[in-house]
Amino acid sequence: MEAFTRHAGAARWAFNHALGMKVAAHQQWRREVQALVDQGAPEAEARKKVRVPVLSKPHVQKACG
């Protein structure tokens, strides 16, 4: 049972870490979109123009490893 508890805890930590990375990427995207809107670009155009890398599973696994 102790091994199961450790595994569940590690899985939860990894999930929370990956979620934090995704949230940070989304916040960066929102900041960049807002900066373009503040410069006068239409919001719809700014949303299409801004690209923030989407974290892949291997990237997240490497960061958690």
C-alpha positions in Angstrom: 0.0 0.0 0.0 2.9 2.4 0.7 4.2 2.0 -2.8 0.8 2.8 -4.2 0.6 5.9 -2.1 4.0 7.1 -3.2 3.1 6.5 -6.9 -0.2 8.4 -6.5 1.6 11.3 -4.9 4.3 11.4 -7.6 1.6 11.3 -10.3 -0.3 14.1 -8.7 2.9 16.2 -8.4 3.7 15.6 -12.1 0.1 16.5 -13.1 0.2 19.8 -11.0 3.6 20.6 -12.5 2.4 20.1 -16.0 -0.7 22.1 -15.4 1.4 24.9 -14.0 3.5 24.9 -17.1 0.4 25.0 -19.3 -1.1 27.9 -17.3 2.1 29.9 -17.5 2.2 29.4 -21.3 -1.4 30.6 -21.5 -0.7 33.6 -19.3 2.2 34.5 -21.6 -0.1 34.2 -24.6 -2.6 36.5 -23.0 0.0 39.1 -22.2 1.3 39.1 -25.7 -2.2 39.4 -27.2 -2.9 42.3 -24.8 0.3 44.1 -25.8 -0.7 44.0 -29.4 -4.2 45.2 -28.6 -2.7 48.0 -26.6 -0.7 49.0 -29.7 -3.9 49.2 -31.7 -4.3 45.8 -33.3 -7.8 44.3 -33.4 -8.1 41.6 -30.7 -9.2 38.9 -33.2 -6.1 39.6 -35.3 -3.8 39.7 -32.3 -5.2 36.3 -31.1 -4.4 34.8 -34.5 -0.9 36.4 -34.7 0.5 35.4 -31.2 2.0 31.9 -31.0 3.3 30.5 -27.8 4.8 27.0 -27.9 2.4 24.3 -26.7 4.2 22.0 -24.3 4.3 18.4 -25.5 4.3 15.3 -23.3 8.1 14.6 -23.7 8.9 18.2 -22.8 6.8 18.0 -19.6 8.3 14.6 -18.8 11.8 16.0 -19.2 11.0 19.0 -17.0 9.6 16.7 -14.3 12.4 14.1 -14.6 
